[in-house]
Amino acid sequence: MKEYITKENKAELEAELKELSGPRRKEIILTIEYAKSLGDLSENAEYHSAREAQGQLLERIATIEHVLKHAVVVEPKTNGIVDIGSVVSVKKDGEPNTRTFTIVGSEETDMLAGKISYKSPIGGALFGKKKGDTVTVETPKGDMEYEIVSVS
């Protein structure tokens, strides 16, 4: 399955990559050099911590580079069909309140901000549907039905 990102997320990833590859990488290298100067590396917590931070930094850089190289940048569509970038309001079967989600690529997922991946159970169920459709989502608590109230 292809990976999709929004134009905004692409810009954020490019800015993060620039920061991580430049100033942040230099900062970690300086920290490692300082930690080396403290002596015995086998019992040097500062050195091991800096090396771990370097590994995490390099892993994040590789992840961002992979996403930027392989992901498809999509523009939100306004055709009423749930797609990447769509803002979808749903109502759970039997409840009066609606919940609103923005469908995003997996790199952008942020449940607290209401951004759900098109690969998530509810995102996948909503993907390709339209206002008025009812979808069933498998959850650990059992199947949940949602009616799509609006798509924008």
Secondary structure, DSSP 8 states (H G I E B T S, - for coil): ---EEEHHHHHHHHHHHHHIIIIIHHHHHHHHHHHHHTS-GGG-HHHHHHHHHHHHHHHHHHHHHHHHHH-EEE----SSB--TT-EEEEEETT-S-EEEEEEE-GGG-BGGGTEEETTSHHHHHHTT-BTT-EEEEEETTEEEEEEEEEE-
